[in-house]
Amino acid sequence: MWFSSDISSMKLVFFSFFMFQVLYSPVDSGAVSLTQGNIDMTLASNELVFINFYAEWCRFSSLLAPIFDEAADKVAAEFPEAGKVVMGKVDCDAESSVASRFHISKYPTLKVIRNGQPTKREYRGQRSTEAFVQFVRKQLEDPIKEFFQLKELTELDDKKRMIIGYFDRKDVPEYQMFRRVATNLKDDCQFHVGFGEASQAMHPPGQPIIVFRSDKALSNDEDETYTGSMKTFDELNIWAQEKCVPLVREITFENAEELTEEGLPFLILFHKPDDTESVKAYKDIVLGSLIEEKQSINFLTADGLKFAHPLHHLGKSTSDLPLIAIDSFRHMYLFPNFQDIFVPGKLKSFLQDLYSGKLHREFHYGPDQSEQEDNQISGQVKVPTMPPESTFKKLAPSKNRYTLLRDEL
């Protein structure tokens, strides 16, 4: 009798487990399943959307799925406010049009969407529940620092670009729009705001003002007051983006991966940290004579002490700073003399030699025939050399990644 009852209990347990397996689907828990039908509304109605683009056949996607789902449940519990944050997932085989729209070519890919716009950087941090939750917390931190006296603005870092808002109070639509823009551009600019008495001397009552302040220590860019509509997100966001993301950017270890993914060769000024004059001169020359090249090259500055390794590849050291070089992602080419940037057309000619292949040919085979003759007359003979390999391509996303390309199987 006992044996028969025990068998019955085991059958009941087995049946319950079987029904749980049949009825439970990971799609119905954790991260929200995003499809062609609901993704636009989700992106438009939430400040932050963190998406796992996965493929069922990818073993790394399968490993990540329960971790991402668990993090989604914790995030939903911590931030229950509607419109704040959603962690979503996209089955890239079932939703191929969505995957194509976001240029997904490897799995899993983790993307961040702020106020309906993809951020420039994919998530490539630790893939654990706590890391995901901490990342979301960081993303939702207030991007705007409040000042309480105008004199505080005189103490801000003049090496940083910033957008400053002067408002009567927080509960106005103009400030909410300002905050949305700040959320989108917080990685590129500092945002500051003053309310009431802290800012009343800077704007007429009931008429908030938004101002761009340039990085005066590093550029000759002018400050500018925003004159467009403060109630139109796209208009304010485009203006702020143009101010916050300059033509000449600084490369750091934090943004190097993002810059390499843009796929354009680098023209880099390596400088000492306190050498602001060379940075200003370089920026002025780029803005004055090379702006039409911006679709073909990335104009960058780099702290030569932090990026000493590329200098060694060029046969140089920090004592040779400042210097300019091209990194084509195959080789590096040194601009012969920094002072030649002040010779009209010299830096542009250096870029043209990259485009034409002349720099590469000369390193392999020596100077062109006409230049050889000129060098012989002057007694200078250039010996063919091998250009040093690119160092910045090594900062691109690693191929030894926790991700698969479709054609790697």
Salt bridges, closest charged atoms under 4 A:
ASP40 OD1 - ARG101 NH2 2.78
GLU47 OE1 - LYS84 NZ 3.71
GLU47 OE1 - ARG179 NH1 3.37
ASP69 OD1 - LYS89 NZ 3.07
GLU78 OE2 - ARG137 NE 2.71
ASP93 OD1 - ARG406 NH1 2.72
GLU122 OE1 - LYS106 NZ 3.60
GLU122 OE2 - LYS111 NZ 3.58
GLU122 OE1 - ARG124 NH2 3.12
GLU130 OE2 - ARG137 NH1 3.39
GLU141 OE1 - LYS138 NZ 3.65
ASP168 OD1 - HIS203 NE2 3.66
ASP171 OD1 - ARG169 NE 2.69
ASP187 OD2 - ARG114 NH2 3.40
ASP188 OD1 - LYS120 NZ 2.96
ASP215 OD1 - ARG161 NE 3.48
ASP215 OD2 - LYS283 NZ 3.38
ASP221 OD2 - ARG161 NH2 2.17
ASP223 OD1 - LYS216 NZ 2.77
GLU224 OE1 - LYS243 NZ 2.66
GLU257 OE2 - ARG124 NH1 2.40
GLU258 OE2 - LYS120 NZ 3.70
GLU258 OE1 - ARG121 NE 2.46
GLU261 OE2 - ARG124 NH2 2.87
GLU262 OE1 - ARG249 NH2 2.94
GLU292 OE2 - LYS348 NZ 2.55
GLU362 OE2 - LYS358 NZ 3.98
GLU362 OE1 - LYS382 NZ 3.52
GLU371 OE2 - LYS358 NZ 2.57
GLU408 OE2 - ARG401 NH2 3.44
